[in-house]
Amino acid sequence: MGIFDFIKGAGEKVGVKDKEAQETEASQEAVMSGKLRRHLQGLKLQIENVNVAFNDGVATVRGKAASQAEREKAILALGNTQGVSRVVDEMTVGVPAPEAKFYTVLKGDTLSKIAKAQYGDAMKYPVIFEANKPMLSDPNKIYPGQVLRIPPMS
């Protein structure tokens, strides 16, 4: 469990429409909570009873993740969403494991460059790519401000 900070303006848009902008703030937060929950469900992460609450840029996630990797992917999927500046992790984990590092992508970064810095070998970039699926669909599509999982090398 923990609190993870992100860049509020960076990330994937999960859909705030003009009609929703006219609703009350509480209603907007309820709408965003539902959108974030559906976003996680759409990624098909193995999390039982997933629940996401959203309030003033903070997403609080609850549920039981099948593994530490699934837990971290959920945190990153929420945190890498526009409008989310912090994720409060209140999930439990079915199979505990060592935590991965989180890395914030800088301008000019590539997965190869990150792999070289983190593992000493640029050709280890597929490890980072696989660790961030399904949030990443292409190893060449990362952006500054995005946060990635850097799993420990086994």
C-alpha positions as CSV (number, residue, x, y, z in Angstrom):
1,M,0.0,0.0,0.0
2,G,1.1,3.5,-0.5
3,I,0.7,6.9,-2.2
4,F,2.2,7.5,-5.6
5,D,2.5,11.0,-7.2
6,F,2.0,11.6,-11.0
7,I,1.9,14.6,-13.3
8,K,-1.7,15.6,-13.4
9,G,-1.7,17.0,-16.9
10,A,0.2,14.1,-18.5
11,G,-1.4,10.8,-19.5
12,E,-4.1,9.1,-21.3
13,K,-7.4,10.8,-21.6
14,V,-10.2,8.5,-20.4
15,G,-12.9,10.8,-21.6
16,V,-14.2,14.0,-20.1
17,K,-16.9,15.3,-22.4
18,D,-18.3,18.9,-22.7
19,K,-21.6,17.7,-21.2
20,E,-19.8,16.4,-18.2
21,A,-18.0,19.7,-17.7
22,Q,-21.3,21.3,-16.9
23,E,-22.2,18.9,-14.2
24,T,-21.5,19.5,-10.5
25,E,-18.0,18.8,-9.2
26,A,-19.3,15.9,-7.1
27,S,-21.0,14.4,-10.1
28,Q,-17.9,14.9,-12.2
29,E,-15.8,13.0,-9.6
30,A,-18.4,10.2,-9.6
31,V,-18.2,10.0,-13.4
32,M,-14.4,10.0,-13.3
33,S,-14.4,7.3,-10.6
34,G,-16.5,5.1,-12.9
35,K,-14.4,5.8,-15.9
36,L,-11.2,5.0,-14.1
37,R,-12.7,1.7,-12.8
38,R,-13.8,0.8,-16.3
39,H,-10.4,1.7,-17.7
40,L,-8.8,-0.8,-15.3
41,Q,-11.4,-3.4,-16.1
42,G,-10.7,-2.8,-19.8
43,L,-7.1,-3.6,-19.3
44,K,-8.1,-7.0,-18.0
45,L,-5.9,-6.8,-15.0
46,Q,-6.3,-9.6,-12.5
47,I,-7.9,-7.6,-9.7
48,E,-10.9,-8.9,-7.7
49,N,-13.5,-6.4,-6.6
50,V,-11.7,-3.4,-8.0
51,N,-13.1,-0.1,-6.8
52,V,-11.8,3.3,-7.7
53,A,-12.7,6.6,-5.9
54,F,-11.7,9.9,-7.4
55,N,-11.6,13.2,-5.6
56,D,-9.7,16.4,-6.6
57,G,-7.1,14.6,-8.7
58,V,-6.6,11.7,-6.3
59,A,-7.6,8.2,-7.3
60,T,-7.9,5.7,-4.5
61,V,-7.9,2.1,-5.6
62,R,-9.1,-0.9,-3.6
63,G,-9.3,-4.6,-4.5
64,K,-7.3,-7.8,-4.4
65,A,-4.6,-8.0,-7.0
66,A,-3.5,-11.5,-8.1
67,S,0.2,-10.4,-8.0
68,Q,2.5,-7.5,-7.2
69,A,2.9,-6.9,-10.9
70,E,-0.9,-6.6,-11.4
71,R,-1.0,-4.2,-8.5
72,E,1.7,-2.0,-9.9
73,K,0.1,-2.0,-13.4
74,A,-3.2,-0.8,-11.8
75,I,-1.4,2.0,-10.0
76,L,0.4,3.1,-13.2
77,A,-2.7,2.8,-15.4
78,L,-4.5,5.2,-13.0
79,G,-1.6,7.5,-12.5
80,N,-0.9,7.8,-16.2
81,T,-4.3,9.2,-16.8
82,Q,-4.9,12.9,-17.4
83,G,-6.4,14.6,-14.4
84,V,-4.9,12.1,-11.9
85,S,-2.1,13.6,-9.8
86,R,-1.9,11.0,-7.1
87,V,-2.9,7.3,-6.6
88,V,-3.6,6.0,-3.1
89,D,-3.1,2.3,-3.2
90,E,-5.3,0.4,-0.8
91,M,-5.1,-3.0,-2.6
92,T,-4.1,-6.3,-1.2
93,V,-1.9,-8.8,-3.1
94,G,-2.6,-12.5,-3.5
95,V,1.0,-13.4,-4.2
96,P,3.5,-11.0,-2.6
97,A,6.7,-10.3,-4.5
98,P,9.5,-7.7,-4.6
99,E,8.3,-4.3,-5.7
100,A,9.4,-2.9,-9.1
101,K,11.0,0.6,-9.4
102,F,8.9,3.3,-11.0
103,Y,10.6,5.5,-13.6
104,T,9.3,8.8,-15.0
105,V,10.0,9.1,-18.7
106,L,12.1,12.1,-19.7
107,K,12.2,14.0,-23.0
108,G,14.4,12.0,-25.4
109,D,14.0,8.7,-23.5
110,T,13.5,5.4,-25.3
111,L,12.9,2.0,-23.8
112,S,16.5,1.0,-24.9
113,K,18.0,4.1,-23.2
114,I,16.0,3.4,-20.0
115,A,17.0,-0.3,-20.1
116,K,20.7,0.7,-20.5
117,A,20.5,3.0,-17.5
118,Q,18.5,0.6,-15.3
119,Y,20.0,-2.8,-16.3
120,G,23.3,-1.9,-18.0
121,D,22.0,-3.4,-21.3
122,A,19.9,-1.6,-23.9
123,M,18.8,-4.9,-25.4
124,K,16.8,-5.5,-22.2
125,Y,14.1,-3.0,-23.3
126,P,11.6,-5.9,-24.0
127,V,11.7,-6.6,-20.2
128,I,10.4,-3.1,-19.6
129,F,7.9,-3.2,-22.5
130,E,6.4,-6.5,-21.2
131,A,6.3,-5.3,-17.6
132,N,4.1,-2.4,-18.8
133,K,1.6,-4.2,-20.9
134,P,-1.3,-3.7,-21.5
135,M,-0.7,0.0,-20.8
136,L,2.0,0.1,-23.6
137,S,1.0,-1.3,-26.9
138,D,4.1,-0.3,-28.8
139,P,7.7,0.0,-27.5
140,N,8.2,3.2,-29.5
141,K,5.2,5.0,-28.0
142,I,6.3,6.4,-24.6
143,Y,6.0,10.1,-23.7
144,P,7.6,12.5,-21.2
145,G,5.9,12.4,-17.8
146,Q,4.7,8.8,-18.3
147,V,5.6,6.5,-15.4
148,L,6.8,3.0,-16.2
149,R,7.4,-0.2,-14.1
150,I,11.1,-1.3,-14.0
151,P,10.9,-4.8,-12.6
152,P,13.9,-6.3,-10.8
153,M,16.1,-8.5,-12.9
154,S,15.8,-12.1,-11.8
